[in-house]
């Protein structure tokens, strides 16, 4: 009976994500690894050309960031988030982008001495039903430090994790000075659909993030909530945290 119930909850969670994707919008989280010593060239291409071409083909730039820590690719990687009206629109947008004469010219010129991007990762995301609307511009106190977090759940536990985030875990983030950016679920199985929550927070600084997390983890309300929601086992099997700084051309800072 428990196995059937877990399967039912997982099916509901997956159906909700698919429905959200069909209703739009969808987001695309992309990470580019630059060839050694070529990150500045990648950033220059985005700053001077790529972002404008994205805009021309219906891709909305949410934010562009570079990792702060060596373990996450500092000095080597660019992380960015795009918004598309739908998954189908994303396919059409990328086809139009790649066929754009300006892009073809810029790409060829920038790679005259070799490729400047050697690895690309892309994942499509649907906003969770409890995600705030993504800000179209920077918030107070910008530029800020951003934190991308990925939670992997045991099979069947994602609905429970979502319930905890929906209320009241998010309010404890705010209570301790963290700013919400967005909460998402991957759309594809290879990216963790059905057992992954992806979210982003903003902090006034890296130091402020440390203080905020210490306050959150020591908050009696959070301690009690975690105890109650995990009485039948942990809701996460893996947590990834990546600190990011916005680029000078990022809409969201």
C-alpha positions as CSV (number, residue, x, y, z in Angstrom):
1,X,0.0,0.0,0.0
2,X,2.8,2.4,0.9
3,X,4.5,1.7,-2.4
4,X,1.3,2.4,-4.3
5,X,0.8,5.7,-2.4
6,X,4.4,6.8,-3.2
7,X,3.9,6.0,-6.8
8,X,0.6,7.9,-6.9
9,X,2.3,11.0,-5.2
10,X,5.2,10.9,-7.7
11,X,2.8,10.7,-10.6
12,X,0.9,13.7,-9.3
13,X,4.1,15.7,-8.9
14,X,5.3,14.8,-12.4
15,X,1.9,15.7,-13.9
16,X,2.0,19.0,-12.1
17,X,5.4,19.8,-13.6
18,X,4.3,18.8,-17.1
19,X,1.1,21.0,-16.7
20,X,3.2,23.9,-15.6
21,X,5.5,23.5,-18.6
22,X,2.6,23.3,-21.0
23,X,1.1,26.5,-19.5
24,X,4.4,28.2,-19.7
25,X,6.8,29.8,-19.2
26,X,9.7,27.5,-19.0
27,X,13.2,28.3,-17.9
28,X,16.5,27.1,-19.2
29,X,19.5,26.9,-17.0
30,X,22.7,26.7,-19.0
31,X,26.4,26.4,-17.9
32,X,29.2,27.0,-20.3
33,X,32.8,25.9,-19.6
34,X,35.3,28.1,-21.3
35,X,38.5,26.9,-22.9
36,X,41.5,27.5,-20.6
37,X,42.1,31.3,-20.4
38,X,39.1,32.1,-22.6
39,X,36.3,33.0,-20.1
40,X,36.8,36.8,-20.8
41,X,36.3,36.1,-24.5
42,X,33.1,34.2,-23.7
43,X,31.8,37.0,-21.5
44,X,32.7,39.6,-24.1
45,X,30.8,37.7,-26.8
46,X,27.7,37.6,-24.5
47,X,28.0,41.2,-23.5
48,X,28.5,42.6,-27.0
49,X,26.4,40.2,-29.1
50,X,24.8,37.1,-27.7
51,X,22.4,38.7,-25.3
52,X,21.1,41.1,-28.0
53,X,20.6,38.2,-30.4
54,X,18.7,36.2,-27.7
55,X,16.4,39.2,-27.3
56,X,15.7,39.3,-31.0
57,X,14.6,35.7,-31.0
58,X,12.2,35.7,-28.0
59,X,14.6,34.5,-25.3
60,X,14.4,36.5,-22.2
61,X,17.6,36.9,-20.2
62,X,16.9,36.5,-16.5
63,X,20.5,36.5,-15.2
64,X,24.1,35.7,-16.0
65,X,26.6,34.7,-13.3
66,X,30.1,33.3,-12.7
67,X,30.9,30.9,-9.9
68,X,32.8,32.3,-6.9
69,X,34.6,29.1,-5.8
70,X,37.2,27.0,-7.6
71,X,35.2,23.8,-6.9
72,X,32.3,25.2,-8.9
73,X,34.4,26.4,-11.8
74,X,35.4,30.0,-10.8
75,X,37.4,31.5,-13.7
76,X,36.1,28.9,-16.1
77,X,32.3,28.9,-16.2
78,X,29.4,31.0,-17.1
79,X,25.9,30.1,-15.6
80,X,22.8,31.7,-17.0
81,X,19.0,31.5,-17.0
82,X,16.7,32.1,-19.9
83,X,13.0,32.3,-20.1
84,X,10.9,30.9,-23.0
85,X,7.1,31.1,-23.5
86,X,7.0,27.3,-23.7
87,X,9.2,24.2,-24.4
88,X,8.1,24.2,-28.0
89,X,8.9,27.9,-28.3
90,X,12.4,27.2,-26.9
91,X,13.1,24.8,-29.8
92,X,12.1,27.4,-32.3
93,X,14.0,30.2,-30.5
94,X,17.2,28.2,-30.6
95,X,16.8,27.3,-34.3
96,X,16.3,31.0,-35.2
97,X,19.2,32.0,-33.0
98,X,21.6,29.5,-34.6
99,X,20.5,30.6,-38.1
100,X,20.9,34.3,-37.3
101,X,23.5,35.9,-39.7
102,X,24.9,38.0,-36.9
103,X,25.4,35.0,-34.6
104,X,27.0,33.0,-37.4
105,X,29.4,35.9,-38.1
106,X,30.2,36.6,-34.4
107,X,30.7,32.9,-33.6
108,X,33.1,32.4,-36.5
109,X,35.1,35.5,-35.6
110,X,35.3,34.7,-31.9
111,X,36.6,31.2,-32.7
112,X,39.2,32.2,-35.2
113,X,41.9,30.9,-32.8
114,X,40.0,28.0,-31.5
115,X,36.7,27.3,-29.7
116,X,36.1,29.5,-26.6
117,X,33.4,27.2,-25.1
118,X,34.4,23.6,-24.7
119,X,31.4,22.2,-22.8
120,X,27.8,23.1,-22.5
121,X,25.2,21.9,-20.0
122,X,21.5,22.7,-20.4
123,X,18.4,21.9,-18.4
124,X,14.8,22.9,-18.8
125,X,12.9,23.9,-15.6
126,X,9.3,24.6,-14.7
127,X,8.6,27.0,-11.9
128,X,7.1,25.4,-8.8
129,X,3.6,26.5,-7.9
130,X,5.1,28.3,-4.8
131,X,7.8,30.1,-6.7
132,X,7.6,33.9,-6.6
133,X,7.5,35.7,-10.0
134,X,11.0,36.2,-11.2
135,X,12.0,39.8,-11.0
136,X,12.6,41.5,-14.3
137,X,15.3,43.7,-12.8
138,X,17.7,43.9,-9.9
139,X,16.4,44.0,-6.3
140,X,17.4,46.3,-3.5
141,X,21.1,46.5,-2.5
142,X,22.3,45.1,-5.9
143,X,24.8,43.8,-6.8
144,X,24.2,40.8,-4.6
145,X,25.6,37.3,-4.2
146,X,23.4,34.6,-5.5
147,X,23.2,31.0,-4.4
148,X,22.0,28.2,-6.6
149,X,20.9,25.1,-4.7
150,X,19.8,21.7,-5.9
151,X,18.1,19.2,-3.7
152,X,17.8,15.5,-4.6
153,X,15.0,13.5,-2.8
154,X,14.5,9.8,-2.2
155,X,11.9,8.3,-4.5
156,X,8.4,9.6,-3.8
157,X,9.6,12.3,-1.4
158,X,9.5,15.4,-3.7
159,X,5.8,16.2,-3.0
160,X,6.7,16.2,0.8
161,X,9.7,18.5,0.2
162,X,7.6,20.8,-1.9
163,X,5.0,21.0,0.8
164,X,7.6,21.9,3.4
165,X,9.0,24.6,1.1
166,X,5.6,25.9,0.1
167,X,4.9,26.8,3.7
168,X,6.5,27.6,6.0
169,X,10.2,26.9,5.1
170,X,10.4,29.8,2.7
171,X,9.2,32.2,5.3
172,X,12.2,31.2,7.5
173,X,14.6,32.1,4.7
174,X,13.1,35.6,4.5
175,X,13.1,35.8,8.3
176,X,16.9,35.4,8.3
177,X,17.6,37.9,5.5
178,X,17.7,35.7,2.5
179,X,16.0,37.0,-0.7
180,X,14.0,34.5,-2.8
181,X,14.7,34.4,-6.6
182,X,12.8,31.3,-7.8
183,X,12.0,27.6,-7.2
184,X,11.9,25.1,-10.0
185,X,11.6,21.4,-11.0
186,X,13.5,19.9,-13.9
187,X,11.4,18.8,-16.8
188,X,13.6,15.9,-18.1
189,X,14.4,12.6,-16.4
190,X,18.1,13.0,-17.2
191,X,18.1,16.2,-15.2
192,X,16.3,14.8,-12.2
193,X,12.6,15.3,-13.0
194,X,10.4,13.9,-10.2
195,X,13.1,13.9,-7.5
196,X,14.8,17.3,-7.7
197,X,14.1,20.8,-6.5
198,X,16.3,23.6,-7.9
199,X,16.1,27.0,-6.3
200,X,18.0,30.3,-6.1
201,X,18.5,32.7,-3.3
202,X,20.2,36.1,-3.1
203,X,22.2,37.5,-0.3
204,X,23.6,41.0,0.4
205,X,27.1,39.4,0.5
206,X,28.9,36.1,1.0
207,X,29.4,37.1,4.7
208,X,25.7,37.8,5.0
209,X,24.9,34.4,3.5
210,X,27.0,32.7,6.2
211,X,25.2,34.7,9.0
212,X,21.8,34.0,7.4
213,X,22.3,30.2,7.1
214,X,23.6,30.0,10.7
215,X,20.5,31.9,11.9
216,X,18.2,29.7,9.8
217,X,19.7,26.4,10.9
218,X,19.5,27.5,14.6
219,X,15.9,28.8,14.3
220,X,13.7,26.8,16.7
221,X,10.8,26.9,14.3
222,X,13.0,25.4,11.5
223,X,14.4,22.7,13.9
224,X,10.9,21.7,14.9
225,X,9.6,21.7,11.3
226,X,12.5,19.6,10.1
227,X,12.0,17.1,12.9
228,X,8.3,16.7,12.1
229,X,8.7,16.5,8.4
230,X,11.5,14.0,8.6
231,X,10.1,11.7,11.2
232,X,9.8,9.0,8.5
233,X,13.2,9.7,7.0
234,X,15.2,12.5,5.4
235,X,13.6,14.4,2.5
236,X,16.9,14.9,0.7
237,X,19.7,12.6,-0.2
238,X,22.0,15.2,-1.8
239,X,22.3,19.0,-1.5
240,X,24.4,21.1,-3.9
241,X,25.1,24.8,-3.2
242,X,26.9,27.1,-5.7
243,X,27.6,30.7,-4.9
244,X,27.5,33.0,-7.9
245,X,28.3,36.7,-8.7
246,X,26.3,38.5,-11.4
247,X,28.2,39.6,-14.5
248,X,28.1,43.3,-15.5
249,X,25.6,42.5,-18.2
250,X,23.2,40.5,-16.1
251,X,19.7,41.9,-15.9
252,X,19.3,40.4,-12.4
253,X,22.0,41.7,-10.0
